Amino acid sequence: MQPQTRMNGHEAVESWAESQESRAPTVDGSGQPVDVNEVKAAIVRALPEQSALPPYAELCELREVLLGHIEVLKPLAAERINRLNHGTLAWYRKRAKLDSIPYEVCQGLGSGLQSAASHVRSLGYTLLFLVEKSGVLGRGE
């Protein structure tokens, strides 16, 4: 299933729920467990459909949760992406996105509420990418 161009966290998680109800958690090379339900909950929180922005403190806490999940899933996604045929357009696009993650992670929230919300939303989409490409849901490349 291909991700929609403009998908919020709830729709993304709902689409996973169709075929991935009871997947067992996966463990990466460092031995850290991947709690799929916890990852889904973090994505839903990062990609809400709301008109009012959450408090800055809540965005700070959510950023740390997202960064933790990104750190665990990035090596899993990298391993699967590197199995693709190198030089193809699919490999290049996924590898470019994967290579941009360290730069995105290093950015802070900024001083304003709008910039903080935007950064958290961006991290949510990054986590969604990693979940889909890591194979923890039994799908992806």
C-alpha positions, -999 to +999 in steps of 0.1 A: +000+000+000+015+034-010+012+063+014-011+091+005+003+125-003-015+142+025-022+117+052-027+125+088-015+103+116-049+088+123-055+077+087-019+063+085-025+042+116-059+031+105-044+019+072-019-002+091-046-017+114-063-033+084-036-061+080-013-056+110-034-060+141-012-083+161+024-081+148+050-091+174+075-064+183+108-065+164+143-060+178+171-042+160+208-050+162+212-030+194+186-052+212+161-023+216+125-035+213+103-019+187+069-014+202+047-010+171+017+003+191+039+029+209+053+040+175+018+043+160+006+063+190+036+087+186+027+092+149-009+099+157+002+125+183+026+141+158+002+144+129-031+156+145-059+173+127-065+203+149-069+240+146-052+249+178-015+241+185-006+221+215+015+237+244+052+241+237+061+217+266+040+190+251+058+195+217+091+192+235+081+159+251+067+145+219+099+155+200+119+133+224+095+104+220+097+107+182+135+109+183+137+077+203+116+058+178+135+073+149+168+062+164+155+026+168+139+023+134+165+041+112+190+011+111+162-013+103+150+009+074+186+014+062+192-023+061+161-029+040+167+001+017+203-011+011+189-044-002+172-026-031+189-025-065+214+003-061+212+031-086+175+027-093+151+056-088+133+038-059+166+032-041+179+067-047+147+084-034+145+062-003+182+066+004+181+104-001+152+106+025+171+083+048+203+104+045+184+136+053+171+123+086+203+132+107+200+168+096+163+169+104+169+154+138+196+179+147+173+208+142+157+222+173+121+231+178+128+268+174+116+296+197+080+298+185+050+275+188+044+274+151+080+263+143+079+237+171+046+222+158+060+222+122+092+204+133+072+178+153+049+172+123+080+167+101+094+142+126+061+124+125+062+120+088+098+109+091+088+082+116+060+071+093+085+067+065+108+047+087+080+024+100+069+017+064+104+010+052+118-009+082+095-039+078+083-039+114+048-042+100+057-069+076+056-046+046+078-021+029+108-024+006 
